[in-house]
């Protein structure tokens, strides 16, 4: 199917608790609208739909999935959101900054599951959950095995420190162990920390030291300018934190103000 592309996408994000605001979801919608060249539906799976733009379709998160990053595993369920088996869903983290065309998401429609490659060399997960595309129901094993015993999954695959009680990335690596994964083109989904010259040398002092001694106040983070489309802000620092100031050991990023807005 060389040259074939999807002609429609379903974009989803997950918002539960207080970590993200409706305003940030609205920014994500507007960013997709500016950078995706085909018609799309935009869903927000959330426990609080107040404040979302009218174009955003809110959906409820199943109560039994609300453990750590468990809600994101719901994406892999059969009949997800009532969509048919020929529909493709793209999941985007709310804390990404879209800086270029998203049309790379339309490529290779024959692939059932495509994910961003993890940029950290220390990670045991090959895939990065900030951005992935799945054909509805084609990977139902990911959801079915999780929901059979969510507590056991959370205990076996915990998240980083106490930020999350369950890591969906570790779960995906567990499910796909010994199997090949298909990734988006290299350089399309990048890491703010690793790829944007954002990290100051003082990071070697440790994360907590960044609150009182950080060299990130000097210099600015910059985009590589190599065709990147999505910048992931995985971790404690979010786009809002570096618009005008440095945050912990990460430098301020003027490009966020340029791209991250409604």
RODO-2510 file (C-alpha; in nm, 4 decimals, decimal comma):
residues 262
     n   res          X          Y          Z
     1     x     0,0000     0,0000     0,0000
     2     x     0,2860     0,2352    -0,0796
     3     x     0,1603     0,5929    -0,1110
     4     x    -0,1784     0,5177     0,0493
     5     x    -0,2912     0,7367     0,3379
     6     x    -0,5775     0,7510     0,5822
     7     x    -0,8418     1,0066     0,4896
     8     x    -0,9905     1,0510     0,8377
     9     x    -0,8644     1,0211     1,1948
    10     x    -1,0031     1,0050     1,5450
    11     x    -0,7864     1,2008     1,7876
    12     x    -0,8153     1,1275     2,1587
    13     x    -0,6661     1,2516     2,4835
    14     x    -0,7178     1,1571     2,8460
    15     x    -0,7795     1,4052     3,1283
    16     x    -0,8588     1,2901     3,4798
    17     x    -0,7847     1,4409     3,8173
    18     x    -0,6329     1,7893     3,8393
    19     x    -0,3002     1,7520     3,6579
    20     x    -0,4320     1,9106     3,3380
    21     x    -0,6941     2,1757     3,2680
    22     x    -0,9693     2,2045     3,0092
    23     x    -0,7754     2,4990     2,8646
    24     x    -0,4807     2,2700     2,7905
    25     x    -0,7117     2,0223     2,6165
    26     x    -0,8528     2,3094     2,4110
    27     x    -0,4979     2,4058     2,3114
    28     x    -0,4332     2,0494     2,1972
    29     x    -0,7504     2,0523     1,9853
    30     x    -0,6558     2,3850     1,8238
    31     x    -0,3042     2,2583     1,7555
    32     x    -0,4371     1,9459     1,5820
    33     x    -0,6749     2,1608     1,3796
    34     x    -0,3859     2,3762     1,2577
    35     x    -0,1565     2,0887     1,1678
    36     x    -0,3672     1,7949     1,0440
    37     x    -0,4645     1,7941     0,6784
    38     x    -0,7686     1,5618     0,6902
    39     x    -1,1072     1,5693     0,8672
    40     x    -1,0991     1,4396     1,2234
    41     x    -1,3069     1,3831     1,5342
    42     x    -1,1580     1,4859     1,8661
    43     x    -1,2500     1,3011     2,1861
    44     x    -1,1506     1,3791     2,5423
    45     x    -1,1943     1,0932     2,7862
    46     x    -1,2396     1,2653     3,1175
    47     x    -1,4006     1,2716     3,4602
    48     x    -1,4803     1,6441     3,4176
    49     x    -1,5902     1,7773     3,0755
    50     x    -1,6527     2,1337     3,1939
    51     x    -1,4728     2,4046     2,9983
    52     x    -1,4043     2,1987     2,6864
    53     x    -1,4627     2,3515     2,3443
    54     x    -1,7879     2,2597     2,1718
    55     x    -1,5963     2,0742     1,8987
    56     x    -1,4507     1,8325     2,1526
    57     x    -1,6551     1,5194     2,2242
    58     x    -1,6262     1,4244     2,5932
    59     x    -1,6492     1,0593     2,6921
    60     x    -1,6435     0,8922     3,0317
    61     x    -1,3491     0,6864     3,1515
    62     x    -1,4548     0,3408     3,2771
    63     x    -1,4320     0,3428     3,6570
    64     x    -1,2519     0,0067     3,6650
    65     x    -0,9684     0,1489     3,4524
    66     x    -0,8941     0,4434     3,6822
    67     x    -0,5688     0,3252     3,8289
    68     x    -0,2470     0,5101     3,7451
    69     x    -0,2278     0,5390     3,3666
    70     x    -0,4829     0,2595     3,3288
    71     x    -0,7304     0,4848     3,1473
    72     x    -0,4954     0,5053     2,8496
    73     x    -0,5103     0,1280     2,8069
    74     x    -0,8830     0,1647     2,7372
    75     x    -0,7852     0,2850     2,3881
    76     x    -0,7120    -0,0759     2,2918
    77     x    -1,0563    -0,2137     2,3781
    78     x    -1,2827    -0,3669     2,1166
    79     x    -1,5527    -0,1243     1,9990
    80     x    -1,3688     0,1691     2,1587
    81     x    -1,6020     0,4741     2,1756
    82     x    -1,8459     0,2897     1,9503
    83     x    -1,6064     0,3173     1,6560
    84     x    -1,5878     0,0475     1,3930
    85     x    -1,2977    -0,1924     1,3243
    86     x    -1,1845     0,0096     1,0221
    87     x    -1,1389     0,3278     1,2238
    88     x    -0,7982     0,4456     1,3419
    89     x    -0,7460     0,6289     1,6705
    90     x    -0,4480     0,8495     1,7530
    91     x    -0,3790     0,9061     2,1212
    92     x    -0,1904     1,2241     2,2129
    93     x    -0,0732     1,3261     2,5578
    94     x    -0,2130     1,6623     2,6639
    95     x     0,1377     1,7874     2,7414
    96     x     0,2714     1,7703     2,3866
    97     x     0,3492     2,0754     2,1761
    98     x     0,2657     2,0353     1,8075
    99     x     0,5164     2,2254     1,5937
   100     x     0,4733     2,0767     1,2463
   101     x     0,2460     1,8822     1,0136
   102     x     0,0717     1,5807     1,1656
   103     x     0,0147     1,4193     0,8284
   104     x     0,2777     1,1564     0,9100
   105     x     0,0030     1,0030     1,1270
   106     x    -0,1858     0,9165     0,8076
   107     x     0,0876     0,7027     0,6539
   108     x     0,0827     0,3222     0,6300
   109     x    -0,2901     0,2623     0,6869
   110     x    -0,2234    -0,1120     0,6672
   111     x    -0,0476    -0,0995     1,0052
   112     x    -0,2698    -0,1824     1,3013
   113     x    -0,0493    -0,0287     1,5679
   114     x     0,2190     0,2397     1,5356
   115     x     0,3871     0,4192     1,8242
   116     x     0,6557     0,6817     1,8862
   117     x     0,9940     0,5356     1,9661
   118     x     1,1074     0,6006     2,3231
   119     x     1,3927     0,8518     2,3238
   120     x     1,5446     0,7597     2,6600
   121     x     1,8260     0,5052     2,6470
   122     x     1,7521     0,4090     3,0068
   123     x     1,3900     0,3146     2,9422
   124     x     1,2933    -0,0508     2,9228
   125     x     1,0012     0,0524     2,7011
   126     x     1,0640     0,0686     2,3284
   127     x     0,7456     0,2672     2,2670
   128     x     0,6504     0,6081     2,4049
   129     x     0,2826     0,6492     2,4968
   130     x     0,2841     1,0233     2,4197
   131     x     0,1743     0,9432     2,0642
   132     x     0,0425     0,6227     1,9087
   133     x    -0,2105     0,5079     1,6496
   134     x    -0,4199     0,1935     1,6731
   135     x    -0,6887     0,0404     1,4541
   136     x    -0,9907    -0,0048     1,6796
   137     x    -1,0030    -0,3487     1,8390
   138     x    -0,6991    -0,4832     1,6552
   139     x    -0,4918    -0,4969     1,9752
   140     x    -0,7660    -0,5881     2,2214
   141     x    -0,5321    -0,8204     2,4131
   142     x    -0,3668    -0,5091     2,5632
   143     x    -0,6955    -0,4063     2,7282
   144     x    -0,8422    -0,7495     2,7974
   145     x    -0,5400    -0,8704     2,9941
   146     x    -0,5160    -0,5452     3,1897
   147     x    -0,8802    -0,5207     3,2875
   148     x    -0,8901    -0,8850     3,3993
   149     x    -0,6908    -0,7749     3,7078
   150     x    -0,5942    -0,4037     3,7087
   151     x    -0,4595    -0,4162     4,0647
   152     x    -0,2178    -0,6944     3,9796
   153     x    -0,1050    -0,5091     3,6668
   154     x    -0,0426    -0,1935     3,8702
   155     x     0,1565    -0,3834     4,1319
   156     x     0,3720    -0,5537     3,8700
   157     x     0,4226    -0,2521     3,6416
   158     x     0,4297     0,0571     3,8669
   159     x     0,4752     0,4084     3,7378
   160     x     0,7616     0,6458     3,8077
   161     x     0,7791     0,7195     4,1811
   162     x     0,4294     0,8120     4,2987
   163     x     0,3233     1,0122     3,9928
   164     x     0,1362     0,7124     3,8553
   165     x     0,0351     0,3862     4,0187
   166     x     0,0588     0,2035     3,6864
   167     x     0,2781     0,2515     3,3796
   168     x     0,1022     0,1885     3,0505
   169     x     0,4381     0,1975     2,8694
   170     x     0,5763    -0,0870     3,0800
   171     x     0,2520    -0,2764     3,0233
   172     x     0,2786    -0,2356     2,6463
   173     x     0,6380    -0,3579     2,6541
   174     x     0,5228    -0,6584     2,8566
   175     x     0,2481    -0,7422     2,6084
   176     x     0,4739    -0,6988     2,3043
   177     x     0,7844    -0,8616     2,4490
   178     x     0,9540    -1,0696     2,1816
   179     x     0,7489    -0,9047     1,9066
   180     x     0,8435    -0,6280     1,6672
   181     x     0,6912    -0,2842     1,7126
   182     x     0,6265    -0,0439     1,4281
   183     x     0,7296     0,3166     1,4867
   184     x     0,6500     0,6551     1,3396
   185     x     0,9242     0,8032     1,1192
   186     x     1,2360     0,8936     1,3139
   187     x     1,2450     1,2556     1,4275
   188     x     0,8725     1,3256     1,4048
   189     x     0,7993     1,2766     1,7768
   190     x     1,0832     1,4150     1,9861
   191     x     1,1601     1,4757     2,3526
   192     x     1,1822     1,8278     2,4962
   193     x     1,4348     1,7116     2,7529
   194     x     1,6610     1,5178     2,5145
   195     x     1,6222     1,6855     2,1746
   196     x     1,5678     2,0581     2,2375
   197     x     1,8876     2,1498     2,4245
   198     x     1,6669     2,2034     2,7272
   199     x     1,8595     2,0172     2,9959
   200     x     2,1113     2,2184     3,2003
   201     x     2,4315     2,0543     3,3342
   202     x     2,3017     2,0984     3,6903
   203     x     2,0638     1,8054     3,6358
   204     x     2,3450     1,5857     3,7662
   205     x     2,2749     1,7297     4,1120
   206     x     1,9387     1,5565     4,1133
   207     x     1,5811     1,6559     4,0455
   208     x     1,5102     1,8084     4,3872
   209     x     1,8205     2,0284     4,3685
   210     x     1,6677     2,2057     4,0707
   211     x     1,4336     2,3912     4,3064
   212     x     1,7218     2,5833     4,4675
   213     x     2,0259     2,5433     4,2426
   214     x     1,9795     2,5239     3,8678
   215     x     2,1866     2,6414     3,5733
   216     x     1,8779     2,6276     3,3507
   217     x     1,8271     3,0017     3,4022
   218     x     2,1016     3,0500     3,1430
   219     x     2,0217     2,9961     2,7765
   220     x     1,7083     2,8835     2,5902
   221     x     1,5703     2,5549     2,4668
   222     x     1,5345     2,5332     2,0889
   223     x     1,3751     2,3092     1,8308
   224     x     1,6192     2,0980     1,6251
   225     x     1,4631     2,2230     1,3023
   226     x     1,4890     1,8812     1,1385
   227     x     1,1250     1,8220     1,0454
   228     x     0,9935     1,7488     1,3942
   229     x     0,6157     1,7596     1,4470
   230     x     0,5437     1,6679     1,8097
   231     x     0,7464     1,7621     2,1175
   232     x     0,6783     1,5452     2,4211
   233     x     0,7039     1,6959     2,7695
   234     x     0,6939     1,3681     2,9614
   235     x     0,7882     1,4164     3,3265
   236     x     0,7273     1,6865     3,5854
   237     x     0,7856     1,9837     3,3530
   238     x     0,4917     2,0870     3,1344
   239     x     0,4732     2,3344     2,8436
   240     x     0,3164     2,5993     3,0687
   241     x     0,6205     2,5819     3,2977
   242     x     0,8785     2,6922     3,0391
   243     x     0,6971     2,9583     2,8388
   244     x     0,8659     3,2478     3,0204
   245     x     1,0962     3,0890     3,2799
   246     x     1,3192     2,7905     3,3341
   247     x     1,1747     2,5026     3,5378
   248     x     1,3926     2,2853     3,7601
   249     x     1,6875     2,1864     3,5376
   250     x     1,5097     2,2660     3,2104
   251     x     1,5599     2,5917     3,0211
   252     x     1,2797     2,8211     2,9143
   253     x     1,1459     2,7553     2,5640
   254     x     1,0250     3,0555     2,3602
   255     x     0,8975     2,8220     2,0863
   256     x     0,6233     2,7034     2,3229
   257     x     0,4584     3,0471     2,3124
   258     x     0,4687     3,0342     1,9330
   259     x     0,2985     2,6973     1,8934
   260     x     0,1110     2,6197     2,2168
   261     x    -0,2081     2,8276     2,2039
   262     x    -0,5723     2,8114     2,0976
***
